[in-house]
């Protein structure tokens, strides 16, 4: 393996030559802002963002407690959001913080590209980050992913300056420890990148650098102690809330399914599949994986230390997704959970594209332009309805236009009621079912059988004074539609499948509605359904039911 290190003079030359590139970087930042700012202002609040606002509007100590025990996440993002919301506590202002994180990330990407891929224009890498649909998503989301992306960029940058260069800087090593600690206090999976960096130094036989790295990592471990012991209970609670029986999941999972999920996540950030058909998604994923394999085989023996670092930083987190899948299932492995893969995979892809110049000199530029176009089209596809999950602005507007007096609005599950209340200013009462304190007690997210749904409906005085007419607003998304016609209780006893709590509750709701109500009107929004229902007959008298006391 060629051990060329990194030529500092390369940066000096490029700094003198990159005036035009820097203008293009600024142009890409402006393009990013032209997408993220209008979307951040217009799009409706959705459930996860409501969690963020509810958690971060508390006093600082309560925010930390809520982030650990309710959000089930490390607290750094929520602490920063808590301080940020003291200026203005609106959702638009909350999203602005994420937009700022992404703008800083785009600026850092310029430096990342110059260090890790000095043989191509920095504009290519910046374009793939600035225009990437996941970057747009993170920027307009009042959640931790934007901060996670920023911290992963800083960790990559300081790893290079502190450990990979021929003249490592002590200051960079100290900053690496700080940023690594902040990363773990933002999202636990970012620790995969720290593992990858340790393996990089081991593979390259940089023993002195590895000793310093292990020492720094021990400091990170000590700084993580205040929340370290909460992590197992957070994982258990997370999986219980989404209806995963860990033992059953491990028994039913296969290595093939874990590899499928891992490769899908590896290629997701390179070629987001949202706007493509199922067949095109598979073809695109296979194509990307084959290109990576061919390039690796062709270039392996000629790789520099920097290029080895790029490969390990992308592949090690991907491989760690395999045991992660067996531990937590795919629902806690969505792209927003795996921001640790975002920049490493894009760095890897840019390096791969830089090797396509052997066909003709401008081919990699054409490929980067093509991917940028795909990214812009995917962003349009993702937000063509101008709504986030729930579409609560339009739901509230629809109810206000169609409702009559004494038509209470029942919201199932009750955690969605505050989202409707945020936009609704109509004449009827909003009645959440069930009424548990969703933002204080995770036990509120529990399975509810059909009999309990009957009892909950009958216990609402607003329903019993409604002359039999009610609006029902509920989540319309089923994770496993095949369960609709099955006996859920039998499925649970036999443990044939992992039935999520949301699916279990929604299917039982539909059975209850079909038996007891006539649907007069129905309107579907983005993952939300609104129905005007007429009661067939009295369910039970709420005032004589002990369950209503």
N, C-alpha and C positions, 0 to 999 in steps of 0.2 A: 504494500500500500504506500502510495506516495505521501510523504509527510512534508507538505509545503508550508503549513501554517497559514498566516495571513499577512499580506504585504501592506503595511501602514501607508506607504506612499500611494497605493491605489486610491485610498480615501482622499488624500490630498489632491491628487489629479482630478478626481471626480468632483470635489468641492469647487474647484476652479471652472469646471466644465458644465455644471449642472444648473445654471441659471434658468435655461429653458425648461428643464425638468421640474424645477421648483414651481414655476408658473403653472405647469400642468398639474402638479400636486394640489396647488391652491384651487385650480379649476375643478378637480375631482372632489375636493372638500365642499366646494360650493354646490356641485351637483348632488352630493350626499345630503346637504342641508336643504336643498330645494325639494327633496323627497321626504326627509324625516320631520322637518318642522311643520309643514302643512298636515301631514298624517298625524303627528303628535298632538296637534291642536284639535283636529276634527274627530278622530276615531273615538268611539265610546269606551268608557271604563269597562273592564271585565273582571272576573272573579279574582284572579291572582293579583291584579293591581289593587283591588279593593283590600286584599289581605295586606299588601304593602302599606297602603295609606292607614289602615286601621292599626297596624303594628307600630308604625313610625310616628303617628300623631300622639302617642303616649309620652309620658316622661321618659327620660333616657334609661333609667333602670328597668322600667316596665318594658321598654322596647327591646332591650337585651334579653330579658326573660321570655318575652313573647316570640322573639326570633328563634330561640333555642327550643322552647317547649311547644309552641304552636306552629310556627313556620317550619320547624325541624331543620333549620339551616344555621350555619355560622352567622354571627351577628354584624359583621363589618358593614355590609351594604345598608342594613337597616339603621345602624348608628349614623352613617353619613346622611341617609335620607331624613332621619329625625332632625338633624341639624339644619339640613337644607329646607325642610318644610317650615321652619320657624320664620322664614321670610314670607312664604306664601304656601298654603297647604292644599292647593288645587292639584288635580291630576295633570294638568298641562305643565305646571311648574315641576312636578315630580318627574315627568318624562324628560324635561329639559336637562336634568342631571345626567340621565343616560345618554342623551344626545352629546353633551359635553365630553363624557367618557369616550364616546366613539370618535369624535373629532380629534381628540388627543391620540387615540390609537392609530388613526390614519396618518397623523404626523410621525408617530414613532415607526410605523411601517416603512416609511422612507428610509430611516436609519437601519432598520432590520434588513431591508433588501440590500443596502450597500454593504453591510457586513457579511451576510450569509450568501448572497448571490451577486457578487461584484461584477460578474461578466455580462449582466443584462441590465437594461434600463430599469431604474427604480420605479418608473411610472407604471410598468406592467404589474408589479406586485401591489402597488397602491391602488390601482384600478380594480384588481380582483377583491381587495378588501373594501374599498369605498363603495363599490356598486353591488357587493354581495348581498343577496336577499337576507341572509342571516344577520349581517351588519345592520340592515335597515330594521329588521325585526327587533334586534337588541336595543337600538337607539330609541325606538318609540314604545318601549316596554319599561314600566316603572318596577323593574325586577332586577336581580343581581347579574344577569348575563353580560351586560355592557361593561360593568366593573370587572367581571371575570376576564373578558377579552383584553381589557386594558392591562390588567395585572399580568396576564400571560405574556403580553408583548414586552412588558418591563422585565419580567423574569428571563425571557429569551435574550433580550438585549444585554442585560448585566451578566448572564452566563457567558456570553461571547466575550465581553470586555474583561471579565474577572477570571475566566478559566481557559478559554480557547486560544486567545491571542498568544503570540510569542512573548509579549511583555504585559502580563496581567496586572491589573490595577487593584490595590488593596481596597480602595474606596468602592470599586465596582463589586468586590466580594461582599463588602459590608452592606451595600445597597441590595445585593442579591438576597441576603438573609432577610432584610426588611420586606422586600417585595414578595418573597416566598411565604413569609409569615402572613402578610396581608392577603395573599392569594388563598391560603388555607382557611383564613378567617372569612373568606367570601364564598368559596365553594370547595368542598372536600376533594372532588375529583381532580382539581388542579394539582394535587399531590402526585398524580401520575407523571406530570412533566418533571417533577423533582427526581423521581425514580429514573426516568429516561436520561436525565443529565448525569446522574451518578453512573449509570451503565455506559454512557458515552465516554466518560473519563477512564473508566475501567477498560473499555474496548480499545481506546487509544493508548493505553498504558502510560497515562499522565499521572504517575503515582504521587508526586508532590502536590499537584492540583487536586487529586482525589482526597488526599489527607486533609487539605484545607476545606474541601467541599464537605466532607463528613463532619468536620468540626463545626462548620457553619450550619449544617443540617441538624446537628445535636442542639444548637441554640434555638433553631426553629421548633424542634420538638419540645424543648422546655417552655417556650413561649406559647405553645399550643396546649399545654397541660390544663389551663382553666376550662377548656371545652372538650378535651380529649375523651373524658369518661362518659360524656353524653352521647357520643356518636353511636355506640351499639343500640341504645334505647331509641335513638332517632330513626335508625334503619328499621328496627322492629315495628315502631309505630307507623312509619311510612308505608311499609308493606301491608300492615293490617288495615290501614285506612283505604287502600286501593283494592283490598280483597284478595291478597296473595297469601296462600298457605305455603310457607317457605319449604317445608318438607315435601309437600306435594309437588311444588314447582320444580324443585331439584330432581325429584324422581321422574317427572314427565319431560323435563328439558333434555335436549340432546346437544352434542358438540356441534352438529351441523347447523342447528338453529342459532347457536351462539356465534358461530363463524359468520352466518348470514347477517345477523344483526351488526356484528363488528365491522364487516366489510361495507355494509350499507352506511354506517356512521362515518367510516373513513372517506367514502366518496361523496357523502352528502354535501359537505361544505365546498367541494370542488365543483360539483355539478348538481345543484339543487333540483330534485326531481318533481317538485310540486306541479308544474305546468305540463308535465308529460304523461302520456298514457302508461299503463302498467308495463306493456311490452317495451316501450321506449326507455322506461326507467331501468329495466333489467339489462337491456342492451347497452345503455350508457354506463351502468355500473360495471358490467363485464369489460367494456372497452377501457375504462379508466384503470381497472385492476390489471388488465393485460399490458397496457402501456407502462404502468409502474414496474411490472415484473420484467418486461423486455428491457427497459432502461436500466434497471438494477443489474441484470445479468450482463448487459453490454458495458456498463461503466464501473462495475464493482472494483476491479483491480486498479483503476485509475482515480479512484475517489480521493479527494483531499480530506483532511480532518474535519473541515467545516461541513463538507458534504455528508460525511459519516454522521455528524451531529444532526443534520437535517433529517436523515433517514431514521435514526434512532428516536428522535423527538416525536416523529409521527407514528412510527410502528409500535413502540413500546406502549403508549397509551391505548392504541388500538387493540393490541394483544391483551392488555389488562381488562379490556371490555368483556373478554370471554368468561373469566371467573366472576366478573361483576354481574353478568347476565344470570348466572346460576344463583347469585346471592340476592338480587333485588328485582329481577325480571326486566322486561323491556320498557315498562312504563316509567321507570326511573333512569332510563338511558336514552331519552329523547334528545335531539340536538341541543335544546336549551340547557340540558343537564351536562352535556359533554362539550362545553366551550373549550376545554383543554385541547381538543383536537383541531380547533378552528385555524389558528395561525400556523401550527406545525404542518398541517396538511396543505395549506396554501403555499407555504414556503417550499415544501416538497414538490408541489405541482409546478410552481414557477421554475424550479431547478430542472425538472423534467422537460418543460417547454423550452428552456434555454438550450437543450441538447438537440432540438429539432432544426437548428440552423445548418446542419450538415446537408440538408436538402437544398435550401437556398436561404440567403441571409436574412430575409424578413419574415420567414415562416412563423417564428414564435410570436412576432408582433401581430400577425394575422390571427393566430390562435387565441391570443389574449383578447384581441378585439372581439372575436367570435364569442368567447366566454362572457365578456362584458355585456354584449348584446343579449345573451341568454339570461344573464342576471337581471337586466332591466326588464325583460319580458316576464320573468318569474315574479319580480316584485309587482308588476302590473297585475299579473294573474292573482297573486296573493291578496291584493287589496282592491280588486276591481269592484267589490261590493261596498267599499268604503266603510267597513265595519270590522270590529273585533268580535270574538265569540260572544254570543248573546244578542248582539245588535240592539242594545237596550234603549238607545235613542229612538229608533224606529218602533220598537215594541211599545214604549210609552206613548209615542205619538199616535199609533194605531188605536190603542185603548182609549185615549182621550177623544178621538174622532168617532168611535163606534159605540161607546158605552152609554147606558142609560142609568138613572138613579136605581139604587138597590140591586146592583149587580156586583157584589164583592169580587175582588181579584185574589184568587188563591194561587200562591206561588209554591211550587214543589220542585226541589227541596228548599227549605226555608233560607238557606244561605244566599240564595239568589235575590231574595226580597230587597235587601239594601241597594242592590244594583238598579232595580226598577224604581225604588223610592228616590234614587239620585236624580232621575229624569222625569218621573211622573208627577203631574200636578192636576190630576183629574178629580172627579167628584166622589169616587168610591173608595172603600177601605181595602188596603192591601193586607191579606191574611197569610202569613207564612206557615207552612206545614213541613215538618214539625217546628215548634217555636223555641227550641233549645238555643243556648247562647253559642252560636257557631264560632265566634271569634275569641272565645275564652276557653271553650271546652271541646277538645277533639273527639270526645265520646259522642258528640252530636252527629258526627259522620258515622252512622251505624246502620246495619241492615234493618229495614222496616218491612215486616210481612204484610200481607193483604188485610188481615184482620186488624192490625194496628192502624193501617191507613183508613179503614172504615171508622175506627174509633176516633182518629184525629179529625176527620171530616165532620163527624157528628158533633164534636165538641166545640165547633166554632160557632158562636152565637150569630155572627154576621151571615153565615150560610143559612141558618135556620130562620132568619128574617128576610131572606132574599127572594121569596116566592118561587124558589126552585131554580132560579137563573143565576149562574155564576160564570165568571171568566176563570179559566185555568191556564196558568203560565208555567211551563216546565221545560227542563232541558230535554232536547229531542235526540241527543246523540247516544247511540248504543255501541259499546265497544265490541260486543259479540251478539249480533242480531240472531244467530242460530239458536239462542236460548229462549226466544220469544214463545215458542210452542212446547217448551219442555217443562217438566215438573222441577221447579227450582229447588225445593226442599229435598227431593230425591237426588238431584245432582250434587247438592252440597253433602249429603250423607255418604254418597258413593265416591265423592271427591274426584269426579270425572274431569272436572275443569276448574280453573280459577275463575270464580264469578266475582266481578268487581262489585263493590258496594253500590255504586251508581247504577249499574245494570240491574242488579237485584231489586233495588227500590223502584226503578223506572218501569220494569216489567210488571211488578206487582201493582203499581199505580194504574197501568193500562188495563189490567184485568179488572180492577175495581171500577174504573170509569165505564168500561164496556158493559158491566153488569148493572150499573146504577144510574147512568146518565145517557141522554141523547145528545149527540153533537150537532148543534145548529149551524155554527160557522167554525172554520179553521183557517188560520194563517200561519205559515211557516217563515221564520227568519233564520239567521245564521246560528244554527244549533239551539234554537229556541222555538217552541210551538205555543201558539195562543189559540184557545178554543172557547167559544161560548157554549155552555152546557145547560141542559134542562134536566132537573131531577125526575126520574121515573116515578119514585115513591119515597116516602120518608125512610131514612136509613135506620136510625134509632133516636129516641128522644134524648137529647143531650142533658136535659136537666134532671133526668132520673138515672143517668149513668154514673156509677161510681168512678169510672175512669176519667171523668171530666173534673173531678174535684182536685 
